[in-house]
Amino acid sequence: MADLVEPASGEGPRRKEPGKPGPKEPKLLAQMRQNPKGNWNTGHLETVSKAIGLRYTPPKRGSHFKISSPHLPGILTVPSKRPIKPPYIKKFVALAEAHISAAQRRATEQ
């Protein structure tokens, strides 16, 4: 699923070109980096996580979402209280950037 691309013409998904390794940074992530104090919620984090391949786990019990990378150690826990405070957005942006970098490195190594 990660190597499928939606073409603009609407003709259905096709394989990603071999010259473009790893996930691309979504515009929403750039907006988070520019304005961590914005009115961000867990839906925004979920959208970015799914777009770049981070694992996003909603709470089973309690009130914290868990976000992790298959390429990096550690888990970021984010409270589901809205809006999400700027320190959590900054940590999420750092995790997402590190994940994208690690995914691109792994793609070029193979």
Rosetta silent file (secondary structure, phi, psi, omega in degrees, C-alpha in Angstrom):
SEQUENCE: MADLVEPASGEGPRRKEPGKPGPKEPKLLAQMRQNPKGNWNTGHLETVSKAIGLRYTPPKRGSHFKISSPHLPGILTVPSKRPIKPPYIKKFVALAEAHISAAQRRATEQ
SCORE:     score description
SCORE:     0.000 S_00000001
   1 L     0.000  -33.042 -178.061    0.000    0.000    0.000 S_00000001
   2 L   -67.993  -23.306 -179.019    2.897    2.385    0.724 S_00000001
   3 L  -102.350   25.750  173.774    4.146    2.193   -2.851 S_00000001
   4 E  -105.185  141.416 -178.170    0.862    3.109   -4.519 S_00000001
   5 E  -125.521  135.786  176.552    0.299    6.623   -5.847 S_00000001
   6 L   -85.939  117.101  177.153   -3.021    8.236   -6.778 S_00000001
   7 L   -74.575  155.286 -177.248   -2.692    9.919  -10.182 S_00000001
   8 L   -67.289  -28.964 -175.175   -4.328   13.295  -10.724 S_00000001
   9 L   -75.674   -9.317  177.796   -6.436   12.061  -13.666 S_00000001
  10 L    80.326   21.852 -178.032   -8.398    9.634  -11.462 S_00000001
  11 L   -86.388    5.431  177.664   -7.460    6.504  -13.396 S_00000001
  12 L   106.107  165.632 -176.877   -6.679    4.521  -10.227 S_00000001
  13 L   -68.562  150.159  175.713   -3.543    3.820   -8.177 S_00000001
  14 E  -137.117  166.311 -179.414   -0.249    3.015   -9.853 S_00000001
  15 E   -68.283  146.816  177.048    3.196    2.003   -8.625 S_00000001
  16 L   -70.841  146.941  179.624    5.542    4.687   -7.339 S_00000001
  17 L   -68.151  141.531 -176.123    8.437    5.581   -9.610 S_00000001
  18 L   -62.913  -24.270 -178.015   11.707    3.877   -8.577 S_00000001
  19 L   -77.147   -3.010 -177.168   13.604    7.193   -8.427 S_00000001
  20 L  -117.676   84.415 -177.271   11.487    8.485   -5.528 S_00000001
  21 L   -78.536  150.270  171.587   12.364    6.517   -2.371 S_00000001
  22 L    68.974  174.767 -178.375   10.517    6.783    0.932 S_00000001
  23 L   -75.634  152.739  177.794    7.574    8.907    2.048 S_00000001
  24 L   -98.349  148.399 -179.059    7.200   12.547    1.042 S_00000001
  25 L   -73.260  123.522  177.816    6.545   15.257    3.609 S_00000001
  26 L   -72.016  156.018  178.899    2.872   16.297    3.647 S_00000001
  27 H   -62.712  -34.209 -179.413    1.923   19.998    3.618 S_00000001
  28 H   -61.552  -36.520  177.850    0.169   19.557    6.951 S_00000001
  29 H   -65.765  -40.933  177.437    3.482   18.593    8.569 S_00000001
  30 H   -62.773  -38.342  178.136    5.099   21.771    7.211 S_00000001
  31 H   -66.376  -38.186  177.506    2.211   23.785    8.650 S_00000001
  32 H   -64.097  -40.728  179.438    2.705   22.124   12.046 S_00000001
  33 H   -63.461  -41.890 -178.599    6.406   22.987   11.933 S_00000001
  34 H   -70.406  -34.451 -173.655    5.605   26.630   11.081 S_00000001
  35 L  -138.344   74.192  179.902    2.858   27.018   13.700 S_00000001
  36 L   -66.677  -16.292  179.775    3.064   24.533   16.601 S_00000001
  37 L   -86.340    1.638 -178.694    0.710   26.771   18.615 S_00000001
  38 L   -62.602  175.625 -178.349   -2.089   26.257   16.076 S_00000001
  39 L   -85.431   68.541 -176.143   -5.389   24.585   16.869 S_00000001
  40 L   -88.117  145.495  175.812   -4.141   21.013   16.226 S_00000001
  41 L  -131.143  179.053 -175.888   -6.085   17.912   17.209 S_00000001
  42 H   -65.751  -26.099  176.648   -5.524   14.167   17.076 S_00000001
  43 H   -62.785  -38.805  177.455   -7.159   13.950   13.640 S_00000001
  44 H   -64.148  -43.986  179.605   -4.360   16.084   12.194 S_00000001
  45 H   -64.032  -39.276  179.650   -1.714   13.833   13.779 S_00000001
  46 H   -64.670  -41.893 -179.889   -3.481   10.738   12.464 S_00000001
  47 H   -60.461  -48.321 -179.795   -3.622   12.172    8.924 S_00000001
  48 H   -66.070  -42.998 -179.148    0.108   12.947    8.854 S_00000001
  49 H   -57.813  -47.425 -179.732    0.996    9.631   10.523 S_00000001
  50 H   -66.736  -35.468 -178.554   -0.886    7.595    7.933 S_00000001
  51 H   -66.622  -33.521 -176.271    0.514    9.653    5.054 S_00000001
  52 H  -106.300   -4.178  175.334    4.145    9.005    6.006 S_00000001
  53 L    95.406   19.408  173.848    3.844    5.513    7.497 S_00000001
  54 L   -79.351  151.574  174.760    3.987    6.112   11.235 S_00000001
  55 E   -83.013  127.495 -178.320    2.070    3.747   13.513 S_00000001
  56 E  -123.422  113.635 -175.371   -0.827    5.598   15.129 S_00000001
  57 E  -116.618  116.490  176.721   -2.601    3.766   17.950 S_00000001
  58 L   -70.468  160.331 -177.581   -5.714    5.219   19.601 S_00000001
  59 L   -67.155  135.613  173.252   -6.137    4.675   23.340 S_00000001
  60 L   -86.174  -45.489  171.750   -7.580    1.335   24.438 S_00000001
  61 L  -132.571  153.816  178.283   -7.884    2.580   27.996 S_00000001
  62 L    87.198 -158.800 -171.512   -6.941    6.012   29.186 S_00000001
  63 L  -135.568   19.112 -178.028   -6.599    9.149   27.118 S_00000001
  64 E  -115.412  134.922  172.679   -3.267    9.039   25.260 S_00000001
  65 E   -86.570  149.891  179.309   -2.603    8.200   21.622 S_00000001
  66 E  -116.174  132.190  179.781    0.621    6.374   20.800 S_00000001
  67 E  -127.701  128.537  179.945    2.709    7.214   17.746 S_00000001
  68 E  -143.772  165.380 -179.714    5.783    5.224   16.735 S_00000001
  69 L  -114.740  139.414  175.162    7.995    4.564   13.754 S_00000001
  70 L   -71.063  -12.757 -177.515    8.920    1.134   12.385 S_00000001
  71 L  -101.652  -10.350 -174.202   12.392    2.584   11.661 S_00000001
  72 L  -130.671  151.116  175.680   13.104    4.256   15.029 S_00000001
  73 L   -78.505  158.221  173.721   13.027    3.223   18.691 S_00000001
  74 L    96.750  162.547 -179.554   10.605    4.760   21.155 S_00000001
  75 E  -133.147  133.257  173.934    6.962    5.768   21.347 S_00000001
  76 E   -96.217  124.893  176.116    5.513    9.273   21.473 S_00000001
  77 E  -105.606  132.866 -176.474    2.418    9.505   23.662 S_00000001
  78 E  -126.988  127.704  177.902    0.063   12.422   23.022 S_00000001
  79 E   -68.023  145.814 -177.204   -2.945   13.320   25.186 S_00000001
  80 L   -83.053    1.247  177.467   -6.217   13.385   23.307 S_00000001
  81 L   -63.921  137.064 -178.319   -7.228   16.643   24.986 S_00000001
  82 L  -106.952  148.422  -13.166   -7.858   19.380   22.402 S_00000001
  83 L   -72.422  158.020  179.856   -6.126   21.469   21.278 S_00000001
  84 L   -74.052  133.556 -175.682   -2.844   19.597   21.508 S_00000001
  85 L   -70.263  150.724 -176.041   -0.216   21.701   23.267 S_00000001
  86 H   -53.304  -37.951  179.391    2.813   22.999   21.299 S_00000001
  87 H   -60.265  -35.214  178.502    5.455   20.778   22.992 S_00000001
  88 H   -70.866  -36.101  177.433    3.639   17.664   21.739 S_00000001
  89 H   -66.103  -42.595  179.116    3.381   19.101   18.214 S_00000001
  90 H   -62.196  -42.264  178.094    7.121   19.882   18.235 S_00000001
  91 H   -65.233  -39.654  178.795    7.925   16.332   19.377 S_00000001
  92 H   -64.560  -43.539  179.178    5.614   14.909   16.711 S_00000001
  93 H   -61.701  -42.871  178.618    7.252   17.017   13.969 S_00000001
  94 H   -62.517  -43.478  178.073   10.708   15.856   15.121 S_00000001
  95 H   -63.008  -44.472 -178.858    9.567   12.208   15.105 S_00000001
  96 H   -63.252  -42.883  178.635    7.986   12.584   11.658 S_00000001
  97 H   -64.050  -43.102  178.760   11.124   14.207   10.196 S_00000001
  98 H   -64.610  -38.469  178.956   13.357   11.505   11.678 S_00000001
  99 H   -64.399  -46.274  179.654   11.003    8.816   10.350 S_00000001
 100 H   -61.086  -43.830  179.362   11.016   10.281    6.827 S_00000001
 101 H   -62.546  -45.292  179.913   14.803   10.535    6.877 S_00000001
 102 H   -65.812  -39.100  179.656   15.219    6.950    8.132 S_00000001
 103 H   -66.529  -39.317  178.272   12.729    5.609    5.579 S_00000001
 104 H   -67.846  -39.492  176.457   14.542    7.376    2.732 S_00000001
 105 H   -61.286  -44.978 -179.382   17.918    6.035    3.934 S_00000001
 106 H   -65.610  -36.333 -179.586   16.563    2.497    4.058 S_00000001
 107 H   -67.999  -36.322 -179.701   15.000    2.838    0.606 S_00000001
 108 H   -77.724  -25.143  177.687   18.286    3.989   -0.943 S_00000001
 109 H   -71.963  -28.572 -175.078   20.244    1.187    0.781 S_00000001
 110 L   -83.148    0.000    0.000   18.093   -1.522   -0.773 S_00000001
